[in-house]
Amino acid sequence: MIGEGSFPKVSPDGKNITFVKYDLDKSKSRETGTLWIMSIEGDSPRQITDVNLGYATNPNWSPDSKNLIFQLTKKNKTDADIYVIDVNGENLRQYTVNKSNDFAPYWSIDDYIYFSSDRGAKASKYQIWRFKMKK
């Protein structure tokens, strides 16, 4: 074992792993997820998102290994959106805003973001969406 967590993803440069740790929120009544990064050997784990941000999960790397894309359900919301954050935990950006569950994002090498969503779909019928990242 090299660490505790879920949804491990190795960075494109092969140096780090991002993953999710689960815990209870401050009220100890709801589970929440936070994003972490550690070295490929399991050394020096560091927290990227905080429980106060909301429930973060399904992280994935940018092609240059400088950012993480992930799904986030902010506190007091019932739907998830797609966000990007720098690997130092700064510069959080929101990319989807629909009143839908947008989840499982993937950042392709040609700078497209692919994700699943229930927007405009019938119950339990998910769709695959994409958009081009602006440079």
N, C-alpha and C positions, 0 to 999 in steps of 0.2 A: 504494500500500500504506500502511495506517495502523498496522499492527502484525503481530507474528508470533503465531500460535496457531490454535486450532480451536474449533468449536462456538460461534461468536459469537452473543450475544443482547443486544439493545438493551433498556435499562431502560424501564419504562413511562413514566417522566418524561422520557425521551429524552436524558438527560444523559450516560449511561455505557454501556459495553459490558462484559459479562463474557465470559470465554473460558477455554480450557484450553491450558496449555503442557505439552508432553511432554519428559521428560528421563529419564536413568537414575537409579536409586536410588543410595544411597551406596556400595553394593558394586559398582556399575557392571554389574550382571548382569540387572536387570529394568527395563523401562520403567515410568514412573510419570507421573501427571498431577496438575498443581496448578491451582487456580483463581486467576484474575487479574481485575482490573478496570482499565479505562482510560477516559479521557474519550471522548466521541463523535468527537472529532477525532483520537484516537490518542495524546493527551498523557498524561503522568504514570501509566504503568502501575504497578500495585502488586499484590503477591502477597497472596492471601487465605488459601490453605491451603499447608501445608508437605509435602514429600515424606515426612516422618516420620509423617504422619497416615495415609497410604496413597494409593491410586489414586483420585483424584477426577475426575469427568467429567460431562458432560450438565448443565451448570448452567442454571438458569432463575431469573427474578426473582419476588419477591413483588409483589403489586399496588401496594404503596406504595414500591417501590424500596429498601426498607431491609434486605432479607434475600435470600440466595441459597438455593435448594433445589437439591440435586444428588445424584448417586449416588456412593457411596464404597465401595471395597473396602479395608478396613483391612488393615494388614500381618498376615501369617500367617492370613488368612481366604481362603476361595475364593468366597464369595458377596458380592454387593453389597447395600447397604441405602440407604435414603433419609435424608438429613441436611439440616439447615438451619443456616446460619451468618449472623451479622450482617455487613454489608458492610465493617466495620472488621476482620473476621477473628476476632471474639470470639463467645462464647456459642454454641458448637457443640451442636446437639441432634440426637439420633437418633430417627427416627420409625417405622422398620420394624425388626423383629428376627427375622423368620422365617428358617429355614435355606433360603433361596431367593435367586434373583437378582431384586432389585427395582431397576428402572432407568428412565431417561428420564422423570423427574418433571416435571410442569407444575402451576403454582399458578394457579388460575382467580381471576377478580375476585370471585367469591362465596365465596372461601376454601376451596374444595375442592382437594385434591391428587390429581391423576390420575397413574398410573404403570403401567408394564408389569411383569409378574412371571411367573416359571415355577412359582410355588407351586401345588401341587396339580394341576399339568398334566402331560401326557405329554411326553416328550422333544420339544423344538423346537415345542411348542404353548404360546404365550404368551397371557396373559390381561391385560385392562385392569382395574385396581382403582382405588378412590378412597376417601378419607377426608376428613372435615371438620376443618380446623385449629381448635384451641381458642383462644379469645381471652383 
